[in-house]
Amino acid sequence: MVPKAPAERPPATGIVLAAVGTLYMAALLWSARATITGRVDAESEVTSAAYALPGAISASLVAGAAVALTALALAGRRRTLGPTARFAVAIGAGLTLGLLGALSVITINTEGWVYAVLGGTVAAAATIGGALAGVRAPRVVAAGCWAAIAVFAVGFVLSLAVVQNPARDLLGGGDSQAAQSSAANWYSLLQAVLSGVAAGVVAYTALRRASRRDAGTAPPWPMYALAGAAPGLVLVLAELLTRTAGARVVDLAGRVSELELTVQQMLSGSRLNGGLIILFVGAVTAIIAVGRTLQPPAR
């Protein structure tokens, strides 16, 4: 007899996750809208849209997954959802959130195709996030969402001038352009490593607490590694969406000037490298955290 799968729960922590993810997505979209509408010319609006696109995509991916998890848990209270129903609910929740987010971007200028592409990419990202939540591993997805939010928080803190400037000075930043560039590269690497460590620790903690709360068996260690790697996967997927669905916006920004094209290319490579580092460090950190809790076999 096949054991019955444990029912999905919509506890307060799940609702909080959906709320935090949605608020973070809304904050990024609001900031992007304020920055874009504050520009005085069309070229500046386009470059601002290109800069805001990767962050908006990554936030939409996480928010779509978090909202879809809550929708699945609420829908699963009455009856067990089959695979088709699960994905229908998950994708519907992500799409609904994505369309709401897209409206905040498209209404900047309903006649400009740039904002239609930007809004459509945001909607697609939230829908993809919802679809990922449709996989029957809600605890792992939720832990990955919490880990991604932790990475966003670490990135925000480390981007503050009060933190960044002294750290760059310690890393060898000086008056010369070469020294400043080297310090910036080292600081980016340090930020990615710290973000990966935060991702692994938060993913491990969230997944372990969820297992204890649901009185279920602890998931195997690869699930911890997957949850720890989730923020890096989100950032890599966000970069891929930026280069595909949002490619027209980025390409148009690159036509503003040769300098802008170079900056866009450098940022794209830096985001991809940072995402891969966070993916690897997050997975390794989660595995180490699991290993520290393992008991030696009895003799």
C-alpha positions as CSV (number, residue, x, y, z in Angstrom):
1,M,0.0,0.0,0.0
2,V,1.4,3.4,-1.0
3,P,1.6,5.8,2.0
4,K,-0.5,8.9,1.7
5,A,1.5,12.0,1.1
6,P,1.5,14.5,3.9
7,A,-1.0,17.3,3.4
8,E,0.4,20.7,2.5
9,R,-0.1,23.3,5.1
10,P,-0.7,27.0,4.8
11,P,0.8,28.0,8.2
12,A,1.6,31.5,9.2
13,T,5.2,31.0,8.1
14,G,3.9,30.2,4.5
15,I,1.7,33.3,4.5
16,V,4.6,35.4,5.8
17,L,6.8,34.1,3.0
18,A,4.3,35.0,0.4
19,A,3.9,38.5,1.9
20,V,7.6,39.1,2.2
21,G,8.2,37.9,-1.4
22,T,5.4,40.0,-2.8
23,L,6.5,43.1,-0.8
24,Y,10.0,42.8,-2.1
25,M,8.8,42.4,-5.7
26,A,6.5,45.4,-5.2
27,A,9.3,47.5,-3.7
28,L,11.7,46.8,-6.6
29,L,9.0,47.5,-9.2
30,W,8.1,50.7,-7.4
31,S,11.7,51.8,-7.3
32,A,12.2,51.0,-10.9
33,R,9.1,53.0,-11.9
34,A,10.2,55.9,-9.8
35,T,13.7,55.9,-11.3
36,I,12.4,55.5,-14.9
37,T,9.8,58.2,-14.6
38,G,12.3,60.6,-12.9
39,R,14.5,60.7,-16.1
40,V,14.2,63.7,-18.3
41,D,14.9,62.0,-21.7
42,A,14.1,58.8,-23.5
43,E,17.6,57.5,-23.5
44,S,17.9,57.7,-19.8
45,E,14.6,55.9,-19.4
46,V,15.8,53.0,-21.5
47,T,19.0,52.6,-19.7
48,S,17.2,52.8,-16.3
49,A,14.8,50.1,-17.5
50,A,17.7,47.9,-18.5
51,Y,19.4,48.3,-15.1
52,A,16.2,47.5,-13.3
53,L,15.2,44.5,-15.4
54,P,17.4,41.7,-13.8
55,G,16.4,42.6,-10.2
56,A,12.8,42.8,-11.1
57,I,13.0,39.4,-12.8
58,S,14.7,37.7,-9.8
59,A,12.2,39.2,-7.3
60,S,9.3,38.1,-9.5
61,L,10.6,34.5,-9.7
62,V,10.8,34.3,-5.9
63,A,7.5,36.1,-5.3
64,G,5.7,33.9,-7.9
65,A,6.9,30.7,-6.2
66,A,6.1,32.0,-2.7
67,V,2.5,33.0,-3.6
68,A,2.0,29.8,-5.6
69,L,3.0,27.7,-2.5
70,T,0.4,29.4,-0.4
71,A,-2.3,29.0,-3.1
72,L,-1.5,25.3,-3.4
73,A,-1.6,24.9,0.4
74,L,-5.0,26.6,0.6
75,A,-6.4,24.7,-2.4
76,G,-5.1,21.4,-1.0
77,R,-7.0,21.8,2.3
78,R,-10.2,20.4,0.9
79,R,-8.8,17.7,-1.4
80,T,-5.6,16.3,-2.7
81,L,-4.5,17.9,-5.9
82,G,-3.3,15.8,-8.8
83,P,-0.3,16.8,-10.9
84,T,-2.4,18.7,-13.5
85,A,-4.4,20.6,-10.9
86,R,-1.3,21.4,-8.9
87,F,0.4,23.0,-11.9
88,A,-2.8,24.8,-12.9
89,V,-3.2,26.4,-9.5
90,A,0.5,27.2,-9.2
91,I,0.8,28.7,-12.7
92,G,-2.4,30.6,-12.2
93,A,-1.2,32.1,-8.9
94,G,2.1,33.1,-10.5
95,L,0.5,34.5,-13.6
96,T,-2.0,36.6,-11.6
97,L,0.8,38.1,-9.5
98,G,2.9,38.6,-12.7
99,L,0.1,40.5,-14.4
100,L,-0.4,42.8,-11.4
101,G,3.4,43.5,-11.4
102,A,3.4,44.1,-15.2
103,L,0.7,46.7,-14.9
104,S,2.9,48.9,-12.7
105,V,5.5,48.9,-15.5
106,I,3.4,49.0,-18.6
107,T,1.4,52.1,-17.4
108,I,4.6,54.1,-17.3
109,N,4.0,54.6,-21.1
110,T,1.3,52.5,-22.7
111,E,2.6,53.6,-26.2
112,G,6.2,52.4,-25.7
113,W,7.1,48.8,-26.6
114,V,10.0,49.0,-24.2
115,Y,7.7,48.9,-21.2
116,A,5.5,46.3,-22.8
117,V,8.6,44.0,-23.0
118,L,9.6,44.9,-19.5
119,G,6.2,44.2,-18.1
120,G,5.8,41.0,-20.1
121,T,9.2,39.7,-18.8
122,V,8.1,40.4,-15.2
123,A,4.9,38.5,-15.8
124,A,6.7,35.6,-17.4
125,A,9.2,35.4,-14.5
126,A,6.4,35.3,-11.9
127,T,4.6,32.6,-13.9
128,I,7.8,30.5,-14.2
129,G,8.3,30.9,-10.4
130,G,4.7,29.7,-9.9
131,A,5.3,26.7,-12.1
132,L,8.4,25.8,-10.1
133,A,6.3,25.8,-7.0
134,G,4.1,23.2,-8.6
135,V,6.7,20.5,-8.1
136,R,5.7,18.3,-5.2
137,A,8.4,19.4,-2.9
138,P,6.9,22.4,-1.1
139,R,9.3,22.4,1.9
140,V,12.3,22.5,-0.4
141,V,10.8,25.3,-2.6
142,A,9.9,27.3,0.5
143,A,13.4,26.9,2.0
144,G,14.8,28.1,-1.4
145,C,12.6,31.1,-1.4
146,W,13.7,32.1,2.2
147,A,17.3,31.6,1.1
148,A,16.8,33.8,-1.9
149,I,15.2,36.5,0.3
150,A,18.3,36.3,2.6
151,V,20.5,36.8,-0.5
152,F,18.5,39.8,-1.5
153,A,18.9,41.2,2.1
154,V,22.7,40.6,2.1
155,G,23.0,42.2,-1.3
156,F,21.1,45.3,-0.1
157,V,23.2,45.7,3.0
158,L,26.5,45.3,1.2
159,S,25.4,47.8,-1.5
160,L,25.1,50.6,1.1
161,A,27.9,53.1,0.8
162,V,28.6,53.0,4.6
163,V,29.5,49.3,4.2
164,Q,30.9,49.3,0.7
165,N,33.4,52.2,0.8
166,P,35.3,51.1,3.9
167,A,35.3,47.5,2.7
168,R,36.8,48.5,-0.7
169,D,39.5,50.5,1.0
170,L,40.4,47.5,3.0
171,L,40.6,45.4,-0.2
172,G,43.2,47.8,-1.7
173,G,41.1,50.5,-3.2
174,G,43.2,53.6,-3.8
175,D,43.3,56.7,-6.0
176,S,44.3,54.9,-9.2
177,Q,41.7,53.5,-11.5
178,A,43.4,50.1,-11.5
179,A,43.3,49.9,-7.7
180,Q,39.7,50.8,-7.6
181,S,38.8,48.3,-10.3
182,S,40.7,45.5,-8.4
183,A,39.0,46.4,-5.1
184,A,35.6,46.4,-6.8
185,N,36.2,42.9,-8.3
186,W,37.3,41.6,-4.9
187,Y,34.3,43.1,-3.2
188,S,32.0,41.6,-5.8
189,L,33.6,38.2,-5.1
190,L,33.3,38.7,-1.3
191,Q,29.6,39.7,-1.7
192,A,28.8,36.6,-3.8
193,V,30.6,34.3,-1.3
194,L,28.8,35.9,1.7
195,S,25.5,35.6,-0.1
196,G,26.1,32.0,-0.8
197,V,26.9,31.2,2.8
198,A,23.7,33.1,3.9
199,A,21.7,31.1,1.3
200,G,23.1,27.7,2.6
201,V,22.5,28.5,6.3
202,V,19.0,29.9,5.8
203,A,18.0,27.1,3.5
204,Y,19.2,24.5,5.9
205,T,17.5,26.2,8.9
206,A,14.2,26.7,7.1
207,L,14.1,23.1,5.7
208,R,15.0,21.5,9.0
209,R,12.4,23.6,10.9
210,A,9.7,22.7,8.3
211,S,10.5,19.0,8.7
212,R,10.2,19.2,12.5
213,R,7.0,21.2,12.3
214,D,5.3,18.8,9.9
215,A,6.5,15.8,12.0
216,G,7.9,14.3,8.8
217,T,11.1,12.5,8.0
218,A,14.1,14.7,7.3
219,P,14.7,15.1,3.6
220,P,17.8,13.6,2.1
221,W,20.9,15.8,1.9
222,P,20.6,16.5,-1.8
223,M,17.4,18.4,-1.0
224,Y,19.3,20.6,1.4
225,A,21.9,21.2,-1.3
226,L,19.1,22.0,-3.8
227,A,17.5,24.5,-1.4
228,G,20.9,26.1,-0.7
229,A,21.6,26.4,-4.4
230,A,18.1,27.8,-5.2
231,P,19.1,31.5,-4.9
232,G,21.9,31.0,-7.3
233,L,19.6,29.2,-9.7
234,V,17.2,32.1,-9.4
235,L,19.9,34.6,-10.3
236,V,21.1,32.5,-13.3
237,L,17.6,32.0,-14.5
238,A,17.0,35.8,-14.1
239,E,20.0,36.5,-16.2
240,L,18.9,34.0,-18.9
241,L,15.5,35.7,-19.0
242,T,17.2,39.1,-19.2
243,R,19.2,37.9,-22.2
244,T,16.2,36.4,-24.0
245,A,12.8,37.8,-23.0
246,G,14.2,41.2,-22.1
247,A,16.9,41.2,-24.8
248,R,15.3,44.0,-26.8
249,V,15.4,46.4,-23.8
250,V,19.1,45.6,-23.1
251,D,20.0,45.8,-26.7
252,L,18.3,49.2,-27.0
253,A,20.1,50.5,-24.0
254,G,23.4,49.3,-25.5
255,R,22.8,51.5,-28.5
256,V,22.8,54.7,-26.5
257,S,26.6,54.8,-26.5
258,E,29.7,52.6,-26.7
259,L,30.2,53.1,-23.0
260,E,26.7,52.0,-22.2
261,L,27.1,48.9,-24.3
262,T,30.4,48.0,-22.5
263,V,28.7,48.6,-19.1
264,Q,25.8,46.3,-20.0
265,Q,28.1,43.6,-21.2
266,M,30.2,43.8,-18.0
267,L,27.2,43.8,-15.7
268,S,25.7,40.8,-17.5
269,G,28.9,38.8,-17.1
270,S,29.2,39.9,-13.5
271,R,25.6,38.9,-12.6
272,L,26.0,35.5,-14.2
273,N,29.3,34.8,-12.4
274,G,27.9,36.0,-9.1
275,G,24.9,33.7,-9.5
276,L,27.1,30.7,-10.2
277,I,29.2,31.4,-7.2
278,I,26.1,31.8,-5.0
279,L,24.8,28.5,-6.4
280,F,27.9,26.6,-5.6
281,V,28.7,28.2,-2.2
282,G,25.0,27.9,-1.1
283,A,24.9,24.2,-2.0
284,V,28.2,23.4,-0.3
285,T,27.2,25.4,2.9
286,A,23.9,23.5,3.2
287,I,25.7,20.2,2.8
288,I,28.2,21.1,5.5
289,A,25.4,22.2,7.8
290,V,23.7,18.8,7.3
291,G,26.9,16.9,7.8
292,R,27.4,18.5,11.2
293,T,24.1,17.1,12.4
294,L,24.8,13.5,11.3
295,Q,25.5,11.0,14.0
296,P,28.2,8.4,13.5
297,P,26.8,4.9,13.0
298,A,26.5,2.8,16.2
299,R,29.1,0.1,16.6
